[in-house]
Amino acid sequence: MNFDNLSIVSVRHVDAPHRITSAAIQSELEETMERLGMPPNLLESVAGIRERRYWDEGVQPSDAATLAAEAVLADSGLDRSCLGIIVNTSVCRDYVEPSTACLVHGNLGLPATCMNMDVGNACLAFLNGMEVVGNMIERGQIDYGMIVDAESSRFLVESTIERLRRPETDLATFRDEFASLTTGSGAVAMILARADLVPDGHRFRGTFSLAATEHNRLCVGQVERGITDTKGLMVEGVELSRKTWAGARQHLGFEASEVDQYCLHQVSQRHAEQLAESLELDVAKTLLIVDLFGNIGPASVPIVLSKALDLGRIQKGNRIVLAGIGSGLNCTVGEIIW
């Protein structure tokens, strides 16, 4: 889809405060890994993840999303009463109901006229949230909208460690649940607006998406447990990304040589590097954070964008490509002119 009058006002992230090393996780699994003949540094050698983050115990996704929302409001200078909608896109949720979006809405004291909803599509949801809010702005239904996402990996990782330490854990079970140990925590928020209202905004030109739902069982998850065909997900995910990338270049009208910065969803260091190689992307234009933050799900792409801004990797007028893939499989590529 294309957008003619849509801009990003601001994007801000909040890092979870506690660093949890892969070495610490593997030490808890030492007995199981020795029994199964697994190398002791598996998370670092295979996934390329040295650490990930946890929130304080008791911090809910809505709490962390609220922190990011307050940060983006402060950065933008926008009066919160101007918001027409807030969309939460996190995989992690406080409850089955009510929506996490309505909890953040209440925390922020947003007006009754501001709509609120959750949008879920695995690790692709934030980009989908941008599309939903963007379409509402383009149709003239609202002037400003916010997307928030907060992921918390503590419960999933600790539950997985507890299961894998059991004496009955076999090699197949360990491999199926290994990917859950790569997940991380973080929060991010973005404000979108009508371009004519924010002359200094950053144009969100549009997106291109493809689905490959014949692979919808490669990665399935519950709150406390995830089952992943790691090899199959990488192979099919890279293939879908390759097709989506080709379609996006044609649909949005750009060449790889024109891109100044890539903001990619990062499942693992190996996956990110293989994706860049398959798409023939310049790795120097890609900020990789997965080694220190793990797989932060749908928050990954906008957090990379926010961190790239903080590091001075993005300048006014730069062309930025966002690329995400979610279990299912679905893939979206978007373009921003900063």
Buried (B, 14 or more C-beta within 10 A) or exposed (E): EBBEBBBBBBBBBBBBEBBBBBEEBBEBBEEBBEEBEBEBEBBBEBBBBBBBBBBEEEBBBBBBBBBBBBBBBEBBEBEBEBBBBBBBBBBBBBEEEBBBBBBBBEBBEBEEEBBBBBBBBBBBBBBBBBBBBBBBBBEEEBBBBBBBBBBBBBEBBBBBBEBBEEEEBEEEBBBBBBBBBBBBBBBBBBBBBBBEBBEEBBBBBBBBBBBBEEBEEBBBBEEEBBBBBBEEBBBBBBBBBBEBBBBBBEBBEBEBEEBBBBBBBBBBBBBBBBBBEEBEBEEEBBBBBBBBBBBBBBBBBBBBBBBBBEEEBBEEEBBBBBBBBBBBBBBBBBBBBB
